[in-house]
Amino acid sequence: MTEKPDRLNWQRSKDCADSACAEVAEAGDTVHLRNSAQPEVVVTYSRAEWEALKRGIAAGQF
């Protein structure tokens, strides 16, 4: 069972300013992504989807 988003250990880049930062939390087989300016909106990915997204970003697809 996945943790509720408000109970996850959210992480952000150390280079991020205080607002509107991407935050990521891992829980089991899922990865959660949110914007710190709107923490109530959470996008949940499977581990495979998350890895594919990271590969696409690194390859310049986005």
MIGU-53248 format. One line per 10 residues: number of its first residue (from 1); their letters; for each residue y negated, x, z of C-alpha. Coordinates in Angstrom, 2 decimals. Layout:
NUM = a = Y:X:Z; ...
% end
This chain:
1 = mtekpdrlnw = 0.00:0.00:0.00; -3.45:1.29:-0.91; -6.14:1.69:1.72; -9.11:-0.65:1.63; -12.03:1.07:-0.16; -14.20:1.03:2.99; -11.53:3.02:4.89; -11.04:5.77:2.33; -12.24:9.35:2.62; -14.96:9.34:-0.06
11 = qrskdcadsa = -16.00:12.70:-1.52; -18.92:13.71:-3.72; -20.17:16.91:-5.28; -22.00:19.26:-2.95; -24.67:19.46:-5.68; -25.35:15.74:-5.55; -28.67:14.41:-4.31; -28.73:11.70:-1.64; -28.59:8.70:-3.98; -26.68:7.46:-7.02
21 = caevaeagdt = -23.84:9.97:-6.77; -20.34:9.50:-8.10; -17.86:9.38:-5.22; -14.09:9.72:-5.46; -11.32:8.87:-3.00; -7.59:9.38:-3.42; -4.96:7.17:-1.81; -1.31:7.51:-2.72; -0.86:6.90:-6.44; -4.41:5.61:-6.95
31 = vhlrnsaqpe = -7.85:7.15:-7.34; -11.00:5.18:-6.56; -14.42:5.81:-8.08; -17.77:4.39:-7.03; -21.51:4.98:-7.25; -23.06:5.73:-3.86; -26.01:3.50:-4.76; -23.60:0.54:-5.11; -20.66:1.37:-2.83; -19.32:-2.19:-2.94
41 = vvvtysraew = -18.37:-1.74:-6.62; -15.15:0.29:-6.79; -13.10:1.12:-9.89; -9.45:1.92:-9.20; -7.32:4.06:-11.51; -3.68:5.01:-11.47; -3.13:8.75:-11.09; -2.18:8.96:-14.81; -5.33:7.08:-15.87; -7.49:9.36:-13.71
51 = ealkrgiaag = -5.95:12.51:-15.19; -6.48:11.13:-18.72; -10.13:10.35:-17.89; -10.71:13.88:-16.57; -9.12:15.39:-19.70; -11.31:13.22:-21.91; -14.46:14.23:-20.05; -13.53:17.93:-20.26; -12.90:17.53:-24.01; -16.31:15.95:-24.55
61 = qf = -14.97:12.53:-25.56; -17.57:10.73:-23.42
% end
